[in-house]
Amino acid sequence: MYRRSLIRATSAATRTHGNNNGTLVRHKSMLREAVSSLGAAVSKGAQNDKKYQAALKSAAKLVEPDTPVKDPFSIVSKEMSTLVHNIGTLLGSGHPTLNKVAMYYFQSEGKHVRPLIVLLLSKALSAIPTEERDRGSRDESDVRSLKEPHGAGIDDPLSPLSILHGVNPDIVLNPLSRPMDELPTESNGILPKQRRLAEIVEMIHTASLLHDDVIDNSASRRSMPSGNIAFGNKMAILAGDFLLGRASVAIARIRNAEVIELLSTTIANLVEGEFMQLKNTAVDTTSKANRASFEYYIHKTYLKTASLMSKSCRAAAVLSGARDPVVEAAYQYGRNLGLCFQIVDDMLDYTVTDRDLGKPSGADLKLGLATAPVLYAWEQYPELGDMIRRKFDHPGDVERAREYVKKANGLERTEQLAVKYAEDAIRQLEVLPPSDSLDALKHLTKAVLNRKK
């Protein structure tokens, strides 16, 4: 379902480019022939020069006919198709009920946007010439179990299995946590550790969903009963904790200190963002308080949503060996995309039905949350400050707040903010060489902006 909506969004984003393609394609065809003739005419020595070959490849890419990427999933379909299975092996609990609850959200039709971003970015990074990826070392061989003391591979434990998993040959019970399966070797330009990174990111995100649904007392998620409704609060919380625990083990086995630090802080950021959301932000009704609340909202949004996207993008760039400017651009891309994603989500809470959204709509005001639409309306209607401070708890507060948002064009201004972050995200991708995966990242960004669920 999400793939279909993604295709519709990306098709709408590219439809405007199809009217004048006839002349452009003819011109590009002539240029392509010229590039091909140039390649055939140069000396053999020049053809073997790596820099020359890279320049020729880039020139040829520039004159290829425009072929919009209608489905970014297709670029990394192999990796995405095994995502849930691989996460299942990472969890590996011998307790059937714990396995069932922990895997509950993975078995529904989720967006899987975060692992998709990591995989597409990893593939786009592979288009950078190897000699320009010299920041540290690329983790190519650090993937399979090398059977060296203390575990040298990504799937090897650092401590004895008898300690980690309670393995005891004298008992009949299976260990509660099995050792992790080995990863395949590099494929499709994506390094094995980058594939594992995508899986870890989805585990952390899903753990946060289980916990959030308990905190918010949500009734549904992804068009099905939420984890707390299906299994109860206690099991939902424990399953989320288990996901974070197993994700932490997988993070440690990546054996890259910078990546471990990045991913570990995202877990802390999720908790910090949730605490900020629970706290009341409006202290008075002045314009200064409004600005402070908006800054608070953006920072909370970064912690709850954009932190995981931005730091996982940075981690993918670190693992690729890319240089500092590319690593920083990858982080900024994820940060801007994450902010855009959540701001669109906050807007959809006002405009989409429960059925289309896959979870309760109109929930933010009922939960006492002041998001961008109502914060923009507050600038024009100061009385909203009092409603925000009391978390829309008085009779009629929610309905009045919605009316103020409509009168103040709060949704239109929120959409403009989301567009700004989407454009900033796409601008960060300019450091990457042309490739299908780069095009897919751009179209995915536009799809995030134009999504309806």
C-alpha positions as CSV (number, residue, x, y, z in Angstrom):
1,M,0.0,0.0,0.0
2,Y,2.8,2.4,0.9
3,R,4.7,1.4,-2.2
4,R,1.6,2.3,-4.4
5,S,1.3,5.7,-2.6
6,L,5.0,6.3,-3.0
7,I,4.7,5.6,-6.8
8,R,1.8,8.0,-7.1
9,A,3.7,10.7,-5.3
10,T,6.9,10.3,-7.3
11,S,5.0,10.1,-10.6
12,A,3.2,13.4,-9.7
13,A,6.6,15.0,-8.9
14,T,8.0,14.0,-12.3
15,R,5.0,14.4,-14.6
16,T,5.7,18.0,-15.3
17,H,9.0,17.2,-17.0
18,G,7.5,15.1,-19.8
19,N,6.1,17.7,-22.1
20,N,9.3,18.9,-23.8
21,N,11.3,15.7,-23.8
22,G,11.3,15.1,-27.6
23,T,13.8,17.8,-28.5
24,L,15.8,17.1,-25.3
25,V,16.1,13.4,-26.0
26,R,17.2,14.1,-29.6
27,H,19.9,16.5,-28.4
28,K,21.0,14.0,-25.7
29,S,21.2,11.3,-28.3
30,M,23.6,13.4,-30.4
31,L,25.7,14.2,-27.3
32,R,25.7,10.5,-26.3
33,E,27.1,9.6,-29.7
34,A,29.8,12.3,-29.4
35,V,30.8,10.9,-26.0
36,S,31.0,7.4,-27.3
37,S,33.1,8.6,-30.3
38,L,35.4,10.4,-27.9
39,G,35.9,7.3,-25.9
40,A,36.8,5.2,-29.0
41,A,39.2,7.9,-30.3
42,V,41.4,8.3,-27.2
43,S,44.6,6.3,-26.7
44,K,44.5,3.1,-24.8
45,G,46.7,4.6,-22.1
46,A,44.2,7.3,-21.5
47,Q,41.3,4.8,-21.3
48,N,43.1,3.0,-18.5
49,D,43.4,6.2,-16.5
50,K,41.0,5.9,-13.6
51,K,40.3,9.7,-13.3
52,Y,39.6,9.8,-17.1
53,Q,37.3,6.9,-17.0
54,A,35.4,8.4,-14.0
55,A,35.0,11.7,-15.9
56,L,33.9,9.9,-19.1
57,K,31.3,7.9,-17.1
58,S,29.9,11.1,-15.5
59,A,29.7,12.8,-18.9
60,A,27.8,9.9,-20.4
61,K,25.4,9.9,-17.4
62,L,24.7,13.6,-18.0
63,V,23.5,13.0,-21.5
64,E,21.4,9.9,-20.9
65,P,17.7,10.3,-21.5
66,D,15.7,11.2,-18.5
67,T,14.1,8.1,-17.0
68,P,12.3,9.0,-13.8
69,V,12.6,6.5,-11.0
70,K,9.0,5.6,-10.3
71,D,9.7,3.2,-7.5
72,P,12.7,3.7,-5.3
73,F,12.1,0.3,-3.8
74,S,13.2,-1.3,-7.1
75,I,16.8,0.0,-6.7
76,V,17.2,-2.0,-3.5
77,S,14.4,-4.5,-3.8
78,K,16.7,-7.5,-3.0
79,E,17.8,-6.0,0.3
80,M,14.3,-4.7,1.2
81,S,12.8,-8.1,0.5
82,T,14.9,-9.8,3.1
83,L,14.7,-7.1,5.7
84,V,12.0,-8.6,8.0
85,H,13.6,-12.1,7.8
86,N,17.0,-10.7,8.7
87,I,15.5,-8.8,11.7
88,G,13.8,-12.0,12.8
89,T,17.2,-13.7,12.9
90,L,18.7,-10.8,14.9
91,L,15.9,-11.1,17.5
92,G,16.2,-14.9,17.9
93,S,14.4,-15.3,21.2
94,G,13.7,-18.9,22.3
95,H,10.5,-17.6,24.0
96,P,7.7,-17.9,21.4
97,T,5.5,-15.2,23.0
98,L,8.3,-12.7,23.2
99,N,9.1,-13.4,19.5
100,K,5.5,-12.9,18.6
101,V,5.1,-9.6,20.3
102,A,8.5,-8.3,19.2
103,M,7.8,-9.2,15.5
104,Y,4.2,-8.0,15.6
105,Y,4.7,-4.6,13.8
106,F,7.2,-6.1,11.4
107,Q,4.6,-8.4,10.0
108,S,2.2,-5.6,9.1
109,E,2.6,-3.4,6.0
110,G,4.8,-0.6,7.4
111,K,6.5,2.1,5.5
112,H,10.1,0.9,6.2
113,V,11.2,4.4,5.1
114,R,14.3,4.5,7.4
115,P,16.0,1.3,6.2
116,L,15.1,2.3,2.6
117,I,16.9,5.6,3.1
118,V,19.9,3.9,4.5
119,L,20.1,1.4,1.7
120,L,19.6,3.9,-1.1
121,L,22.1,6.3,0.4
122,S,24.6,3.4,0.8
123,K,24.3,2.5,-2.8
124,A,24.6,6.2,-3.9
125,L,27.8,6.4,-1.8
126,S,29.2,3.4,-3.6
127,A,29.3,5.6,-6.8
128,I,32.1,7.7,-5.3
129,P,35.4,6.5,-6.7
130,T,37.3,4.2,-4.3
131,E,40.3,6.5,-4.1
132,E,38.0,9.3,-2.7
133,R,36.7,7.0,0.1
134,D,39.8,7.2,2.3
135,R,38.3,8.4,5.6
136,G,39.3,5.5,7.8
137,S,38.8,2.1,6.2
138,R,35.9,0.6,4.4
139,D,34.4,-2.3,6.3
140,E,34.3,-4.8,3.4
141,S,35.9,-7.9,4.9
142,D,34.7,-7.4,8.5
143,V,31.5,-9.3,7.8
144,R,31.6,-13.1,8.1
145,S,32.6,-15.0,11.1
146,L,36.4,-15.2,10.9
147,K,36.7,-17.7,13.7
148,E,39.4,-15.7,15.4
149,P,39.8,-15.4,19.2
150,H,37.4,-12.9,20.8
151,G,35.4,-12.6,17.6
152,A,36.6,-10.5,14.7
153,G,33.6,-10.7,12.4
154,I,30.3,-8.7,12.5
155,D,28.4,-11.8,13.7
156,D,31.1,-13.0,16.2
157,P,30.4,-12.4,19.9
158,L,33.1,-10.6,21.9
159,S,32.3,-12.7,25.0
160,P,31.8,-16.5,25.2
161,L,28.4,-17.7,24.1
162,S,27.9,-19.4,27.5
163,I,28.0,-16.0,29.1
164,L,26.0,-14.1,26.5
165,H,23.2,-16.6,25.9
166,G,23.2,-18.9,28.9
167,V,24.2,-21.9,26.8
168,N,24.6,-24.9,29.0
169,P,25.0,-28.4,27.4
170,D,23.5,-30.0,30.6
171,I,20.1,-28.4,30.3
172,V,17.3,-29.2,27.8
173,L,16.0,-25.6,27.4
174,N,17.0,-23.6,24.4
175,P,18.9,-20.3,25.1
176,L,16.5,-17.4,25.1
177,S,18.7,-15.4,22.6
178,R,20.4,-17.3,19.8
179,P,23.6,-16.2,18.2
180,M,23.1,-14.0,15.1
181,D,23.2,-15.4,11.6
182,E,26.0,-14.4,9.3
183,L,25.6,-11.6,6.7
184,P,26.1,-12.1,3.0
185,T,29.1,-10.5,1.3
186,E,28.9,-7.1,-0.5
187,S,26.3,-6.9,-3.2
188,N,24.6,-4.2,-5.3
189,G,27.3,-1.8,-4.1
190,I,26.0,-2.0,-0.5
191,L,28.4,-3.1,2.2
192,P,27.2,-5.9,4.6
193,K,27.6,-3.5,7.6
194,Q,25.4,-1.0,5.8
195,R,22.7,-3.7,5.4
196,R,23.0,-4.5,9.0
197,L,22.7,-0.8,9.8
198,A,19.4,-0.7,7.9
199,E,18.1,-3.6,10.0
200,I,19.2,-2.0,13.3
201,V,17.5,1.3,12.4
202,E,14.2,-0.4,11.8
203,M,14.5,-2.3,15.1
204,I,15.1,0.9,17.1
205,H,12.2,2.6,15.3
206,T,9.8,-0.3,15.9
207,A,10.8,-0.4,19.6
208,S,9.9,3.3,19.9
209,L,6.5,2.6,18.3
210,L,5.7,-0.1,20.8
211,H,6.6,2.3,23.7
212,D,4.9,5.3,22.1
213,D,1.6,3.4,21.7
214,V,1.6,2.6,25.4
215,I,2.4,6.2,26.4
216,D,-0.3,7.6,24.1
217,N,-2.8,4.7,24.8
218,S,-3.2,4.3,21.0
219,A,-5.8,1.8,19.8
220,S,-4.4,1.1,16.3
221,R,-1.2,1.2,14.3
222,R,-0.8,0.4,10.6
223,S,-4.5,-0.4,10.3
224,M,-4.4,-3.1,12.9
225,P,-4.7,-3.1,16.8
226,S,-1.7,-1.5,18.4
227,G,0.7,-3.7,20.4
228,N,-0.6,-2.5,23.7
229,I,-4.2,-3.4,22.7
230,A,-3.2,-6.8,21.2
231,F,-0.9,-8.0,24.0
232,G,-1.3,-5.5,26.9
233,N,0.9,-2.7,28.1
234,K,3.4,-4.9,30.0
235,M,4.2,-7.2,27.0
236,A,4.4,-4.3,24.6
237,I,6.9,-2.5,26.9
238,L,9.0,-5.7,27.4
239,A,9.0,-6.4,23.6
240,G,10.2,-2.8,23.0
241,D,12.9,-3.2,25.6
242,F,14.0,-6.6,24.0
243,L,14.2,-5.0,20.5
244,L,16.4,-2.2,21.9
245,G,18.6,-4.8,23.7
246,R,19.1,-6.9,20.6
247,A,19.7,-3.8,18.5
248,S,22.4,-2.8,20.9
249,V,24.1,-6.2,20.5
250,A,24.0,-5.8,16.7
251,I,25.4,-2.2,17.1
252,A,28.3,-3.4,19.1
253,R,29.2,-6.1,16.6
254,I,29.6,-3.5,13.8
255,R,32.9,-2.7,15.6
256,N,33.1,0.9,14.5
257,A,33.4,3.2,17.5
258,E,31.9,6.2,15.6
259,V,28.9,4.3,14.3
260,I,28.3,2.7,17.8
261,E,28.3,6.2,19.3
262,L,25.9,7.6,16.7
263,L,23.3,4.8,17.0
264,S,23.5,4.6,20.8
265,T,22.8,8.3,21.1
266,T,19.7,7.9,18.9
267,I,18.1,5.7,21.5
268,A,18.8,8.3,24.2
269,N,17.4,11.0,21.8
270,L,14.1,9.1,21.4
271,V,13.6,9.1,25.2
272,E,14.6,12.8,25.5
273,G,12.2,13.7,22.7
274,E,9.3,11.8,24.4
275,F,10.0,13.7,27.6
276,M,10.0,17.0,25.8
277,Q,6.6,16.1,24.2
278,L,5.1,15.3,27.6
279,K,6.3,18.7,29.0
280,N,4.1,21.8,28.7
281,T,5.8,24.4,26.5
282,A,3.6,27.5,26.7
283,V,4.5,29.6,29.8
284,D,2.6,32.7,28.8
285,T,0.8,34.2,25.8
286,T,3.4,36.6,24.5
287,S,5.1,36.4,21.1
288,K,8.4,35.6,22.8
289,A,6.7,32.5,24.3
290,N,5.4,31.6,20.9
291,R,8.9,31.7,19.3
292,A,10.3,29.7,22.2
293,S,7.6,27.1,21.8
294,F,8.3,26.8,18.1
295,E,12.0,26.3,18.7
296,Y,11.1,23.7,21.3
297,Y,8.8,22.0,18.9
298,I,11.5,21.8,16.2
299,H,14.1,20.4,18.6
300,K,11.6,17.9,20.0
301,T,10.9,16.8,16.4
302,Y,14.6,16.3,15.8
303,L,15.0,14.2,18.8
304,K,11.9,12.0,18.3
305,T,12.2,11.6,14.5
306,A,15.1,13.3,12.7
307,S,17.8,12.0,15.0
308,L,17.5,8.4,13.9
309,M,17.3,9.3,10.2
310,S,20.2,11.8,10.4
311,K,22.6,9.7,12.4
312,S,21.9,6.5,10.5
313,C,22.6,8.4,7.2
314,R,25.9,9.7,8.8
315,A,26.7,6.1,9.9
316,A,26.2,4.8,6.4
317,A,28.6,7.4,5.1
318,V,31.1,6.6,7.8
319,L,31.0,2.9,6.9
320,S,31.5,3.8,3.2
321,G,34.8,5.5,4.0
322,A,33.6,8.8,2.4
323,R,35.4,12.0,3.3
324,D,34.2,14.5,5.9
325,P,32.2,16.8,3.6
326,V,30.2,13.9,2.3
327,V,29.7,12.5,5.8
328,E,28.4,15.9,7.0
329,A,26.1,16.2,3.9
330,A,24.7,12.7,4.6
331,Y,23.9,13.8,8.2
332,Q,22.2,17.1,7.0
333,Y,20.2,15.2,4.4
334,G,18.8,12.8,7.0
335,R,18.2,15.7,9.5
336,N,16.2,17.8,6.9
337,L,14.3,14.8,5.6
338,G,13.4,13.7,9.1
339,L,12.1,17.1,10.1
340,C,10.1,17.2,6.8
341,F,8.7,13.7,7.5
342,Q,7.4,14.6,11.0
343,I,6.0,18.0,10.0
344,V,4.1,16.3,7.2
345,D,2.9,13.8,9.8
346,D,1.7,16.6,12.0
347,M,-0.2,18.1,9.1
348,L,-1.8,14.9,8.1
349,D,-3.2,14.6,11.7
350,Y,-5.5,17.5,10.7
351,T,-6.4,16.4,7.2
352,V,-6.6,12.6,6.9
353,T,-9.1,10.1,8.3
354,D,-8.3,7.3,10.6
355,R,-8.7,4.7,7.8
356,D,-6.3,6.5,5.4
357,L,-3.7,7.3,8.1
358,G,-3.7,3.8,9.5
359,K,-3.8,5.1,13.0
360,P,-6.1,7.5,15.0
361,S,-6.2,10.9,13.3
362,G,-6.8,14.2,15.2
363,A,-4.9,12.7,18.1
364,D,-2.4,15.5,18.7
365,L,-4.8,18.1,20.1
366,K,-6.6,15.4,22.1
367,L,-3.3,14.4,23.6
368,G,-2.5,18.1,24.4
369,L,0.2,18.4,21.8
370,A,1.0,21.7,20.1
371,T,2.4,21.0,16.7
372,A,3.3,23.4,13.8
373,P,-0.3,24.1,12.6
374,V,-1.5,25.3,16.0
375,L,1.7,27.1,16.8
376,Y,1.4,29.1,13.6
377,A,-2.3,29.9,14.5
378,W,-1.1,31.0,17.9
379,E,0.7,34.0,16.3
380,Q,-2.7,35.3,15.1
381,Y,-4.8,34.2,18.0
382,P,-3.1,34.8,21.3
383,E,-5.8,33.0,23.2
384,L,-4.4,29.7,21.9
385,G,-1.5,30.2,24.4
386,D,-3.9,29.5,27.3
387,M,-5.3,26.4,25.5
388,I,-1.8,25.1,24.9
389,R,-0.8,25.6,28.5
390,R,-3.8,23.6,29.7
391,K,-3.2,21.0,26.9
392,F,-6.6,21.7,25.3
393,D,-8.2,20.1,28.4
394,H,-11.4,22.3,28.7
395,P,-14.6,21.5,26.9
396,G,-14.5,22.9,23.3
397,D,-10.8,23.6,23.3
398,V,-10.0,21.0,20.6
399,E,-12.8,22.3,18.3
400,R,-11.8,25.9,18.8
401,A,-8.2,25.2,18.2
402,R,-9.0,23.5,14.9
403,E,-11.1,26.5,13.8
404,Y,-8.2,28.9,14.6
405,V,-5.8,26.7,12.6
406,K,-8.2,26.9,9.7
407,K,-8.7,30.7,9.9
408,A,-4.9,31.4,10.4
409,N,-3.9,29.2,7.4
410,G,-1.9,27.1,9.8
411,L,-1.9,24.1,7.5
412,E,-0.7,26.1,4.5
413,R,2.2,27.6,6.5
414,T,3.1,24.1,7.9
415,E,3.2,22.8,4.3
416,Q,5.6,25.6,3.4
417,L,7.8,24.7,6.2
418,A,7.9,21.0,5.1
419,V,8.7,22.1,1.6
420,K,11.7,24.1,2.9
421,Y,13.1,21.1,4.7
422,A,12.6,18.9,1.7
423,E,14.4,21.3,-0.6
424,D,17.2,21.6,2.0
425,A,17.5,17.8,2.1
426,I,17.8,17.5,-1.7
427,R,20.4,20.3,-1.8
428,Q,22.6,18.2,0.5
429,L,22.7,15.4,-2.1
430,E,24.7,17.6,-4.5
431,V,27.9,16.2,-3.1
432,L,27.1,12.7,-4.6
433,P,28.0,11.7,-8.1
434,P,25.1,11.0,-10.6
435,S,23.4,7.5,-10.2
436,D,20.1,5.8,-10.2
437,S,20.2,5.6,-6.4
438,L,20.8,9.3,-6.1
439,D,17.7,10.0,-8.3
440,A,15.8,7.6,-6.2
441,L,16.7,9.5,-3.0
442,K,15.5,12.7,-4.6
443,H,12.2,11.2,-5.6
444,L,11.8,9.5,-2.2
445,T,12.3,13.0,-0.6
446,K,9.5,14.4,-2.8
447,A,7.3,11.4,-2.0
448,V,7.8,12.0,1.7
449,L,6.6,15.6,1.2
450,N,3.6,14.6,-0.9
451,R,2.5,11.6,1.0
452,K,-1.1,11.2,2.2
453,K,-0.6,8.6,4.9
